[in-house]
Protein backbone atom coordinates (compact mmCIF):
# COMPACT_ATOMS: atom_id res chain seq x y z
CA UNK A 1 0.00 0.00 0.00
CA UNK A 2 1.33 3.45 -0.99
CA UNK A 3 0.46 6.52 1.08
CA UNK A 4 1.11 10.23 1.23
CA UNK A 5 1.26 11.83 4.67
CA UNK A 6 0.55 15.20 6.26
CA UNK A 7 2.50 16.73 9.14
CA UNK A 8 -0.08 16.07 11.87
CA UNK A 9 0.08 12.30 11.32
CA UNK A 10 3.89 12.37 11.05
CA UNK A 11 4.23 14.34 14.26
CA UNK A 12 1.71 12.29 16.23
CA UNK A 13 3.25 8.94 15.23
CA UNK A 14 6.75 10.30 15.75
CA UNK A 15 6.05 11.63 19.23
CA UNK A 16 4.45 8.32 20.19
CA UNK A 17 7.55 6.52 18.93
CA UNK A 18 5.69 4.53 16.26
CA UNK A 19 6.72 6.27 13.05
CA UNK A 20 9.33 3.60 12.39
CA UNK A 21 6.55 0.94 12.37
CA UNK A 22 4.67 2.50 9.49
CA UNK A 23 6.80 0.50 7.07
CA UNK A 24 5.19 -2.62 8.51
CA UNK A 25 1.82 -1.63 7.07
CA UNK A 26 2.83 0.49 4.06
CA UNK A 27 4.97 -0.43 1.07
CA UNK A 28 5.76 3.19 0.32
CA UNK A 29 5.34 6.41 2.31
CA UNK A 30 5.67 9.72 0.49
CA UNK A 31 6.22 12.96 2.41
CA UNK A 32 5.42 16.12 0.45
CA UNK A 33 8.21 18.74 0.40
CA UNK A 34 5.89 21.26 2.07
CA UNK A 35 5.21 18.82 4.93
CA UNK A 36 8.92 18.28 5.45
CA UNK A 37 9.33 22.06 5.63
CA UNK A 38 6.48 22.30 8.17
CA UNK A 39 8.10 19.83 10.55
CA UNK A 40 11.65 21.19 10.23
CA UNK A 41 11.54 22.70 13.74
CA UNK A 42 9.93 19.62 15.34
CA UNK A 43 11.87 16.85 17.07
CA UNK A 44 10.27 14.36 14.67
CA UNK A 45 12.24 15.89 11.77
CA UNK A 46 15.37 13.93 12.69
CA UNK A 47 13.47 10.64 12.76
CA UNK A 48 11.87 11.37 9.39
CA UNK A 49 15.31 12.10 7.93
CA UNK A 50 16.59 8.75 9.23
CA UNK A 51 13.68 6.99 7.51
CA UNK A 52 14.42 8.92 4.30
CA UNK A 53 18.08 7.89 4.53
CA UNK A 54 17.07 4.26 5.06
CA UNK A 55 14.91 4.38 1.94
CA UNK A 56 11.68 3.82 3.90
CA UNK A 57 10.29 7.28 3.16
CA UNK A 58 10.40 9.26 -0.07
CA UNK A 59 10.10 13.04 -0.44
CA UNK A 60 8.20 14.42 -3.44
CA UNK A 61 6.76 17.66 -4.74
CA UNK A 62 3.29 18.00 -6.20
CA UNK A 63 3.46 19.21 -9.79
CA UNK A 64 -0.17 20.19 -10.45
CA UNK A 65 0.24 23.86 -9.51
CA UNK A 66 -3.33 24.73 -10.48
CA UNK A 67 -4.84 22.15 -8.12
CA UNK A 68 -2.31 23.02 -5.39
CA UNK A 69 -3.25 26.69 -5.59
CA UNK A 70 -6.97 25.91 -5.57
CA UNK A 71 -6.72 23.58 -2.56
CA UNK A 72 -4.37 25.83 -0.60
CA UNK A 73 -6.93 28.63 -0.69
CA UNK A 74 -8.93 26.58 1.87
CA UNK A 75 -6.33 24.19 3.30
CA UNK A 76 -2.76 24.36 4.51
CA UNK A 77 -0.01 23.82 1.96
CA UNK A 78 1.00 20.49 3.54
CA UNK A 79 -2.55 19.16 3.41
CA UNK A 80 -2.98 20.41 -0.15
CA UNK A 81 0.24 18.83 -1.37
CA UNK A 82 -0.57 15.57 0.43
CA UNK A 83 -3.84 15.36 -1.51
CA UNK A 84 -2.30 16.42 -4.83
CA UNK A 85 0.56 13.92 -4.53
CA UNK A 86 -1.88 11.18 -3.61
CA UNK A 87 -3.71 11.83 -6.89
CA UNK A 88 -0.53 12.22 -8.97
CA UNK A 89 1.16 9.10 -7.59
CA UNK A 90 -1.98 6.97 -7.55
CA UNK A 91 -1.51 6.42 -3.83
CA UNK A 92 -3.87 4.07 -2.05
CA UNK A 93 -4.45 6.52 0.77
CA UNK A 94 -3.68 10.03 2.03
CA UNK A 95 -2.87 10.18 5.74
CA UNK A 96 -4.67 13.29 6.99
CA UNK A 97 -6.20 14.30 10.32
CA UNK A 98 -7.78 17.67 9.52
CA UNK A 99 -11.51 17.24 8.89
CA UNK A 100 -11.71 19.83 6.11
CA UNK A 101 -8.72 18.24 4.35
CA UNK A 102 -10.26 14.77 4.69
CA UNK A 103 -13.58 15.96 3.21
CA UNK A 104 -11.76 17.68 0.35
CA UNK A 105 -9.71 14.55 -0.36
CA UNK A 106 -12.83 12.38 -0.40
CA UNK A 107 -14.55 14.76 -2.84
CA UNK A 108 -11.53 14.23 -5.11
CA UNK A 109 -11.93 10.42 -4.74
CA UNK A 110 -8.84 10.09 -2.51
CA UNK A 111 -9.06 7.50 0.26
CA UNK A 112 -8.07 8.86 3.67
CA UNK A 113 -6.86 7.52 6.97
CA UNK A 114 -5.80 9.42 10.04
CA UNK A 115 -3.55 8.92 13.02
CA UNK A 116 -6.17 6.91 14.91
CA UNK A 117 -6.71 4.50 12.01
CA UNK A 118 -2.97 3.93 11.74
CA UNK A 119 -2.73 3.28 15.49
CA UNK A 120 -5.73 0.94 15.32
CA UNK A 121 -4.08 -1.00 12.47
CA UNK A 122 -0.76 -1.22 14.34
CA UNK A 123 -2.60 -2.43 17.44
CA UNK A 124 -4.70 -4.98 15.54
CA UNK A 125 -1.54 -6.38 13.94
CA UNK A 126 0.04 -6.56 17.42
CA UNK A 127 2.89 -4.29 16.31
CA UNK A 128 2.17 -2.13 19.36
CA UNK A 129 0.91 -3.41 22.66
CA UNK A 130 -0.24 -0.25 24.40
CA UNK A 131 -3.72 -0.08 25.84
CA UNK A 132 -6.10 2.26 24.00
CA UNK A 133 -6.46 4.35 27.17
CA UNK A 134 -2.70 4.95 27.26
CA UNK A 135 -2.50 5.80 23.56
CA UNK A 136 -5.38 8.27 23.86
CA UNK A 137 -3.87 9.88 26.96
CA UNK A 138 -0.51 10.30 25.18
CA UNK A 139 -2.13 11.75 22.07
CA UNK A 140 -4.17 14.25 24.06
CA UNK A 141 -1.15 15.17 26.19
CA UNK A 142 0.89 15.98 23.08
CA UNK A 143 -1.85 18.30 21.83
CA UNK A 144 -3.74 16.01 19.44
CA UNK A 145 -7.22 17.53 18.99
CA UNK A 146 -9.60 14.80 20.11
CA UNK A 147 -11.58 14.02 23.21
CA UNK A 148 -10.80 10.83 25.13
CA UNK A 149 -14.21 9.27 24.47
CA UNK A 150 -13.96 9.62 20.67
CA UNK A 151 -10.38 8.40 20.71
CA UNK A 152 -11.28 5.31 22.72
CA UNK A 153 -14.28 4.60 20.50
CA UNK A 154 -12.00 4.32 17.46
CA UNK A 155 -9.15 2.43 19.11
CA UNK A 156 -11.40 -0.07 20.86
CA UNK A 157 -13.60 -0.78 17.82
N, C-alpha and C positions, 0 to 999 in steps of 0.2 A: 504494500500500500504506500502510495506517495502522498505527502502532505506539505502544505505551506503553513507557516506559523507566524502569529502576531506576537508582539512583545509581552502582552499580559500572560499568555500561556507559557512562554519561555521563562519569564521571571518567576511565576508561581511554581513551576516544576523545578526550576533551578534552586530556588530558596528552600524547597522541600527536600532537595537532594535526589530527585528522581529524573532529572533531565537525561542523565546517561542511560536510563532504561528505555527511553523512547525508541531506540534502535531495535528493541525486542519486539515492538509491535508495528514498526514502520520500516519499509524497505528504503525509503528515501525521505529526508526532511530538508525542505528548502526554506531558508531564512531570507526574506527580502532585504535588500541593501538598506532601505529606510528603517526597518526594524532593528537591524544591527546598529545603525546610528542612534536609534532611540535608547538602546540599552547600554550604550558605551560607558556611561557613568555608573552603571549598576554592577554589583559584585558578580552577577551571573555572566557578565561579558567574558570573563576569563575562561569560564567553563565552556561557553559556546565556542570560543576560539580553539580550545582543546579538541572539541568534537569536530570542528572544521578541519583542523590539522590531521585528525585521525581518519578523515574521509567519511565521517558519519553524518555530517551536515554540509549542505552546499549553500552558497550565497548566490543570489541572482537578482537581477533588476528587471522590473516589469517594463515592457517596451511599448505597450499600447498607451501612449501619452494622452490621447483623447479620453479614454475610459478612466485613466488615473485621475485626470483633472476633474472629470465629472464626479467621480466617487469622492474625491478629496474635498469637494465643496460641502459635503455632509458628514464625512468620516475623517479620521486621522489618516495621515499619509501611510503609516504602517499597516493599518487595517485595509486601506485602499489597495496598496501594493500586494498584500497577502491575497486578496480576492482576485486581482488582475493576474498575478502569477499562477494562481490555481487554475484559472481559465486557460492561460497561455500554455502551461505545462501539462494540461490534462490531468491535474492532480485528482486523487480520489476524494480528498477532503481538505478544507481550510480550517485550521485550528484558531478559533476566534472566541473571545469571551463577551465582547461588547454586543448588547442586544441589537442595536441599530445595525451594526456591521453584519451580524448573523442574518438578520432579516434581508438586508441588501444582497448578501451572498446567495441566499435561498431564491430571491427573485431572479437572480442571474443563473439559476440552476446549479449552484455550487453547493455540494454537501458540506456541512459544518459539524464540528465537534469542539467542545471547550475543555477547559482544565478538568472539570469534574468528570467528564466522560473518559478522558485519558486516565485519570486516577482510578475510576471504576474498572476500566479495562485492565490496568496493571494489577489491581487487587484481585479481580476475577481470575487472572492468569497466575495468581500467587507469586507475582514478581515483587510485590510489596506486601508486608504482613501487618501494617498498621491498622488499628481499629478505625472505623469511619469517624467516631467521635474525636479521636486524636488528629486525624487528617483535617477535619473541619475546624477544629480549634486552631491548628497551625495556620491554615489558610486565612482565617479571620484575623488572627494575630498579626500576620504579615500585611494586612490591609486589603485582602481580597474582598470584593463587594458582594457578600452573600450573607443571609442570616443562617444561623446554625440549623434550624428546622429544614429549610430548603436543601441545604448541603447534605444533611443526613438522609433526606428523602431520596436523593440521587444516588448517594454512595451505598445505601442499604438495599436499593431496589434489586 
